[in-house]
């Protein structure tokens, strides 16, 4: 009895090492501040960012994002990589359990296996094998596969957030280009009227050739601006079609803007207004919902577990194998049966490999260090991105207030000018000049509003898009 215990003691000590300790806490990042330095927007909705698109003033944006989530080739690639990682994790888990294989064969011929004459041979075997995870290498590999699958899932969520943000940015650019095209169309109309007046005045000797040429140059510039924004609208439409996985002509019909007013200065095209949301949480709390950070953290865990798996290969490997089968032989009208079975352990001891296992372990350790550095760099980048977007949101909000006041002033002037021109109190030249100044103020408002919407969308992306942990 004592002898058996002494023999079993080393095996029990090895089996005790099967339990793999969890990895240590992730590397501390000294770059995560205790509070945001930038001004925080307040007064917005505290609803989850995942449903933020439903709050936009333009419902077409939410419909496009929903369609893109189901049709985007980029998102389909991320989903396929996620399934691949999950399949790899399942393979790693399967290595922890015994494997069972059944084999069967039958053949007929002459002198088979040394049996004279014609004979028929048939056999069936059942093989079982199990590699005992003495040092936790297989368990660590399984946990590494699970972490990689979690990282791939986070990558899929990151792709969804990025797709929504990219599509929203393209949509804002499309509506901006369409609105500026309308403004440029009206500006071109008034510039052409002014240039025609200048030619008449020049023919009558009331205007110099230089002044008439200057008016014609302003007409040419207005025409070029109209062509530029028309082209920008088509470029944004192509970007939307690419992101949605649809044909551009289909989206062109769906997203066609209202026609330009035939006369006057009426503006019919609108821009999507981004709703505000609160950013009241601490940096570590808010950034924890970013899927790219979750993916980096899981890949660090996977690299630590992979390092332990590789390290375990430097030590003895123990496996159990079992075999059971039956063979039947028929020759010369006589049938004979034979049964076979076997069971026993197998121990592999690494003695000399010219430093191969040691090199693999050092490589795995370096990979873990790289993943730790990548995680810390990702946190630093996330903090910087949020700070930058908070600054842009604050700046664009302040500019919008100022420029809106200028727009309202010019709108009032344009309305009074139109009324005075109809009453014969102002000339057509004065009216057109005032209208063009009002359109210039309106164009500045369009740019600031688009800038603010893009800043909010970028902040949405920087905060992880409300992805649930």
C-alpha positions in Angstrom: 0.0 0.0 0.0 2.8 2.4 0.9 4.6 1.6 -2.3 1.5 2.4 -4.4 1.1 5.7 -2.6 4.8 6.6 -3.2 4.4 5.8 -6.9 1.2 7.8 -7.1 2.5 10.9 -5.3 4.4 12.4 -8.4 1.3 11.8 -10.6 -0.9 13.6 -8.0 1.5 16.5 -7.9 1.4 16.7 -11.7 -2.4 16.6 -11.8 -2.6 19.4 -9.2 -1.0 21.6 -11.8 -3.9 21.1 -14.2 -5.8 24.1 -12.8 -4.8 27.2 -14.7 -4.8 30.4 -12.7 -6.6 33.3 -14.3 -4.4 36.0 -15.9 -3.4 38.9 -13.8 -5.2 42.2 -14.1 -4.6 44.1 -17.3 -1.6 46.5 -17.3 -2.4 49.7 -15.6 -2.7 52.7 -17.9 -1.5 55.9 -16.3 -2.9 57.8 -19.3 -6.6 57.5 -18.1 -7.5 60.8 -16.4 -9.8 61.0 -13.4 -12.0 63.5 -15.2 -12.4 65.0 -18.7 -10.5 68.2 -19.4 -12.9 69.3 -22.1 -16.3 70.9 -21.5 -19.1 68.3 -21.3 -22.4 68.8 -23.2 -25.5 68.7 -21.0 -29.2 68.9 -21.4 -29.4 66.1 -24.0 -31.2 62.8 -23.7 -29.7 60.2 -21.5 -31.1 57.4 -23.7 -28.8 54.7 -24.9 -26.6 55.6 -27.8 -27.7 52.5 -29.6 -31.0 54.1 -30.3 -29.6 57.6 -30.9 -30.3 57.6 -34.6 -34.0 57.4 -34.0 -33.8 60.8 -32.4 -32.4 62.6 -35.5 -34.7 65.1 -37.2 -34.4 63.2 -40.4 -36.0 59.7 -40.2 -34.3 58.6 -43.5 -31.0 58.4 -41.7 -32.3 55.7 -39.3 -33.8 53.7 -42.1 -30.5 53.8 -44.1 -28.5 52.6 -41.0 -30.9 49.8 -40.4 -30.7 48.6 -44.0 -26.9 48.9 -44.0 -26.6 46.7 -40.9 -28.2 43.9 -42.9 -26.6 44.5 -46.3 -23.1 45.8 -45.7 -20.3 43.5 -47.1 -17.9 44.9 -44.5 -20.2 43.9 -41.7 -20.7 40.5 -43.2 -16.9 40.0 -43.2 -16.8 40.9 -39.5 -19.6 38.5 -38.8 -17.8 35.7 -40.7 -14.6 36.4 -38.7 -16.7 36.1 -35.5 -18.0 32.7 -36.6 -14.5 31.6 -37.4 -13.2 32.6 -34.0 -16.1 30.8 -32.3 -15.4 27.7 -34.2 -11.7 27.9 -33.2 -12.8 28.2 -29.6 -15.0 25.2 -29.9 -12.0 23.2 -31.3 -9.8 24.2 -28.4 -12.5 23.2 -25.9 -12.9 19.8 -27.6 -9.2 19.1 -27.1 -9.9 18.9 -23.3 -12.1 15.8 -23.7 -11.4 12.2 -24.7 -11.6 11.4 -28.4 -13.4 8.2 -29.6 -12.9 6.8 -33.1 -14.6 3.8 -34.8 -13.0 2.0 -37.8 -14.3 -0.7 -39.9 -12.9 -2.5 -43.0 -13.7 -5.5 -45.2 -11.8 -7.0 -48.2 -11.7 -10.1 -50.3 -8.8 -11.4 -52.3 -6.1 -14.0 -52.7 -3.3 -14.5 -50.1 -4.5 -11.7 -48.0 -2.2 -11.1 -45.0 -0.4 -14.4 -45.8 -3.6 -16.6 -45.8 -3.4 -19.0 -48.8 -6.2 -19.2 -51.4 -9.2 -16.9 -51.6 -10.3 -15.3 -48.3 -12.6 -12.6 -46.9 -11.4 -10.5 -44.0 -13.4 -8.0 -42.0 -12.7 -6.1 -38.8 -13.9 -3.3 -36.6 -12.1 -1.4 -33.9 -12.9 1.3 -31.4 -10.1 3.6 -30.4 -10.2 6.0 -27.5 -7.5 8.5 -26.5 -7.2 11.3 -23.9 -4.3 13.6 -23.4 -4.3 14.5 -19.7 -3.7 18.2 -19.2 -1.0 17.9 -16.6 0.3 21.4 -16.7 -2.8 23.2 -17.9 -1.6 23.8 -21.4 -4.8 22.6 -23.1 -7.0 24.5 -20.7 -5.0 27.6 -21.3 -5.3 27.1 -25.1 -9.1 26.7 -24.6 -9.3 29.9 -22.6 -7.2 31.7 -25.3 -9.6 30.5 -27.9 -12.6 31.8 -25.9 -10.9 35.2 -25.5 -10.2 35.4 -29.2 -13.9 34.6 -29.8 -14.9 37.4 -27.4 -12.5 39.7 -29.2 -14.0 38.8 -32.6 -17.5 39.5 -31.2 -16.3 42.9 -30.0 -14.8 43.6 -33.4 -18.2 42.8 -34.9 -19.8 45.4 -32.6 -17.1 47.9 -33.5 -17.7 47.3 -37.2 -21.4 48.0 -36.6 -20.6 51.2 -34.7 -18.2 52.3 -37.4 -20.6 51.5 -40.2 -23.4 53.6 -38.6 -21.0 56.5 -38.0 -19.6 56.3 -41.5 -23.0 56.2 -43.1 -24.3 59.1 -40.9 -21.3 61.2 -41.9 -21.9 60.5 -45.6 -25.6 61.3 -45.2 -24.7 64.6 -43.5 -22.3 65.4 -46.4 -25.0 64.5 -48.9 -27.6 66.8 -47.4 -25.0 69.5 -47.0 -24.0 69.3 -50.7 -27.7 69.3 -51.7 -28.5 72.3 -49.6 -25.4 74.2 -50.9 -26.3 73.2 -54.4 -29.7 74.8 -53.9 -28.1 78.0 -52.4 -25.6 78.1 -55.3 -28.4 77.7 -57.8 -30.2 80.7 -56.4 -27.0 82.6 -56.2 -26.2 81.8 -59.9 -29.7 83.0 -60.9 -29.2 86.4 -59.2 -25.6 86.7 -60.5 -26.8 86.0 -64.0 -29.5 88.7 -63.7 -26.9 91.1 -62.4 -24.5 90.3 -65.2 -27.2 90.8 -67.8 -28.0 94.2 -66.2 -24.3 95.1 -66.4 -24.2 94.2 -70.1 -27.2 96.4 -70.7 -25.7 99.3 -68.8 -22.4 98.9 -70.7 -24.2 98.9 -74.0 -26.0 102.1 -73.0 -22.6 103.6 -71.9 -23.6 103.8 -68.3 -21.1 101.2 -67.0 -17.5 100.7 -67.8 -16.3 97.5 -69.5 -14.2 96.6 -66.4 -17.2 96.8 -64.1 -19.3 94.7 -66.5 -16.5 92.1 -66.7 -16.4 92.0 -62.9 -20.1 91.2 -62.8 -19.7 88.5 -65.4 -16.8 87.0 -63.4 -19.0 86.8 -60.3 -21.6 85.0 -62.4 -18.9 82.5 -63.6 -17.8 81.9 -60.0 -21.4 81.3 -58.9 -21.9 78.8 -61.7 -18.7 77.0 -60.8 -19.8 76.7 -57.2 -23.1 75.2 -58.3 -21.3 72.6 -60.4 -18.9 71.8 -57.5 -21.8 71.1 -55.0 -23.7 69.1 -57.6 -20.6 66.9 -58.0 -20.1 66.7 -54.2 -23.7 65.5 -53.8 -23.0 62.7 -56.3 -19.8 61.7 -54.5 -21.6 61.5 -51.2 -24.4 59.5 -52.8 -21.8 57.0 -54.1 -20.3 56.7 -50.6 -23.8 56.0 -49.2 -24.4 53.3 -51.9 -21.1 51.6 -51.0 -21.9 51.6 -47.3 -25.4 50.4 -47.8 -24.6 47.7 -50.4 -27.1 49.2 -52.8 -27.1 50.7 -56.2 -26.6 54.5 -56.4 -29.5 55.1 -58.7 -31.9 53.5 -56.2 -30.7 55.8 -53.4 -30.7 58.8 -55.8 -34.4 58.4 -56.3 -35.1 57.8 -52.6 -32.9 60.7 -51.4 -33.8 63.2 -54.1 -34.1 66.7 -52.6 -36.9 69.2 -53.2 -36.7 71.2 -56.4 -35.2 74.7 -56.3 -37.8 77.4 -56.0 -38.5 78.9 -59.4 -38.3 82.5 -58.1 -37.5 84.4 -55.0 -35.1 83.3 -52.2 -37.2 80.5 -50.7 -35.0 77.7 -49.4 -36.5 74.2 -49.3 -33.7 71.8 -48.5 -32.9 70.9 -44.9 -30.1 69.2 -43.0 -30.3 66.5 -40.3 -29.8 68.0 -36.8 -27.9 65.8 -34.4 -29.6 65.5 -31.0 -27.4 66.1 -28.0 -26.7 63.5 -25.4 -25.2 63.7 -21.9 -21.6 62.9 -21.3 -21.6 62.8 -17.5 -19.6 59.7 -16.8 -16.0 59.4 -15.8 -13.5 58.5 -18.5 -12.9 54.9 -17.4 -16.6 54.3 -17.1 -17.5 55.7 -20.5 -14.6 54.2 -22.4 -15.3 50.8 -21.0 -18.2 50.5 -23.4 -15.9 50.9 -26.5 -15.9 47.6 -28.3 -12.3 48.2 -29.7 -11.1 48.4 -26.1 -13.0 45.3 -25.2 -11.4 43.5 -28.1 -7.9 44.7 -27.2 -8.5 43.5 -23.6 -9.6 40.0 -24.7 -6.7 39.7 -27.1 -4.3 40.5 -24.2 -6.0 37.7 -22.2 -5.7 35.4 -25.2 -2.0 36.1 -25.5 -1.4 35.5 -21.8 -3.2 32.2 -22.0 -1.4 31.3 -25.2 1.9 31.9 -23.5 0.9 29.5 -20.7 -0.1 26.9 -23.3 3.2 27.2 -25.1 5.1 27.1 -21.8 3.3 23.8 -20.8 4.7 22.2 -24.0 8.2 22.2 -22.3 7.1 19.7 -19.7 6.1 16.0 -19.9 2.9 15.0 -21.7 0.8 12.2 -20.5 -2.0 10.5 -22.5 -4.2 7.5 -22.1 -5.2 5.2 -25.0 -7.6 2.3 -25.3 -8.4 -0.1 -28.2 -11.1 -2.7 -28.6 -11.9 -4.6 -31.8 -12.9 -7.8 -33.5 -11.6 -9.4 -36.7 -13.4 -12.1 -38.8 -11.6 -14.3 -41.4 -13.3 -16.7 -43.8 -11.2 -18.9 -45.9 -12.0 -22.3 -47.4 -15.5 -22.4 -46.0 -14.2 -21.9 -42.5 -14.8 -18.8 -40.4 -12.7 -17.7 -37.5 -13.1 -14.7 -35.2 -10.5 -12.9 -33.1 -11.0 -10.2 -30.5 -8.4 -7.7 -29.4 -8.1 -5.0 -26.8 -5.4 -2.8 -25.3 -5.2 -0.1 -22.6 -2.4 1.9 -21.2 -0.7 5.3 -20.6 1.8 7.0 -22.7 4.4 9.5 -21.3 6.4 11.8 -23.5 9.5 13.4 -22.1 11.1 16.3 -24.0 14.9 15.7 -23.8 16.5 17.7 -26.5 15.0 19.9 -29.2 17.9 22.4 -29.9 16.0 25.2 -28.0 12.8 24.9 -30.1 10.4 24.9 -27.1 12.3 27.6 -25.3 12.2 29.8 -28.4 8.5 29.3 -28.7 8.0 30.2 -25.1 10.0 33.4 -25.5 8.0 34.3 -28.6 4.8 33.8 -26.8 6.0 36.0 -23.9 6.9 38.7 -26.4 3.4 38.4 -28.0 1.8 38.9 -24.6 4.0 42.0 -23.9 3.0 43.3 -27.3 -0.7 42.8 -26.6 -0.4 44.6 -23.2 1.3 47.5 -24.9 -1.4 47.6 -27.6 -4.1 47.6 -24.9 -2.5 50.6 -23.1 -2.0 52.4 -26.4 -5.7 51.8 -27.3 -6.8 53.4 -24.0 -4.6 56.4 -24.5 -6.0 56.8 -28.1 -9.6 56.5 -26.8 -9.1 59.2 -24.2 -7.5 61.5 -26.8 -10.3 60.9 -29.3 -13.1 61.7 -26.8 -11.3 64.8 -25.7 -10.9 66.0 -29.3 -14.6 65.4 -30.1 -15.8 67.1 -26.9 -13.8 70.2 -27.9 -15.3 70.1 -31.5 -18.8 69.7 -30.1 -18.4 72.7 -27.8 -16.8 74.8 -30.5 -19.4 74.0 -33.1 -22.2 74.7 -30.7 -20.8 78.1 -29.9 -20.3 79.0 -33.6 -23.8 77.9 -34.4 -25.3 80.3 -32.0 -23.3 83.2 -33.4 -23.8 82.4 -37.0 -27.6 81.8 -36.5 -27.9 85.3 -35.3 -26.2 86.6 -38.5 -28.4 84.4 -40.6 -31.6 85.8 -39.0 -30.4 89.3 -39.6 -29.8 88.7 -43.3 -33.1 86.9 -43.7 -34.9 89.9 -42.3 -32.9 92.2 -44.6 -33.7 90.0 -47.6 -37.5 90.0 -46.8 -37.6 93.7 -46.4 -35.6 94.2 -49.6 -38.0 92.0 -51.5 -40.9 93.9 -50.3 -39.3 97.3 -51.1 -38.3 96.1 -54.6 -41.9 95.1 -55.3 -43.1 98.5 -54.1 -40.6 100.2 -56.4 -38.5 101.5 -53.5 -35.4 99.5 -54.5 -33.8 98.5 -57.8 -33.5 94.9 -59.0 -29.7 95.3 -58.7 -30.0 96.2 -55.0 -32.4 93.4 -54.4 -30.1 90.8 -56.1 -27.1 92.1 -54.1 -29.0 91.7 -50.8 -30.2 88.3 -51.8 -26.7 87.1 -52.6 -25.4 88.4 -49.2 -28.2 86.6 -47.5 -27.3 83.4 -49.3 -23.7 83.8 -48.3 -24.7 84.0 -44.7 -27.0 81.0 -45.2 -24.1 79.0 -46.7 -22.0 79.7 -43.6 -24.9 78.4 -41.4 -25.1 75.2 -43.5 -21.4 74.6 -43.0 -21.5 75.1 -39.2 -24.6 72.9 -38.8 -22.9 70.1 -40.8 -19.8 70.6 -38.7 -21.8 70.3 -35.5 -23.6 67.1 -36.7 -20.3 65.6 -37.7 -18.8 66.4 -34.3 -21.7 64.7 -32.5 -21.4 61.6 -34.8 -17.6 61.5 -34.1 -18.3 61.7 -30.4 -20.8 58.9 -30.7 -18.1 56.8 -32.4 -15.4 57.8 -29.8 -17.7 56.7 -26.9 -18.3 53.3 -28.5 -21.8 53.8 -29.9 -23.6 52.6 -26.8 -22.4 49.0 -27.3 -23.6 47.0 -24.3 -20.8 45.2 -22.4 
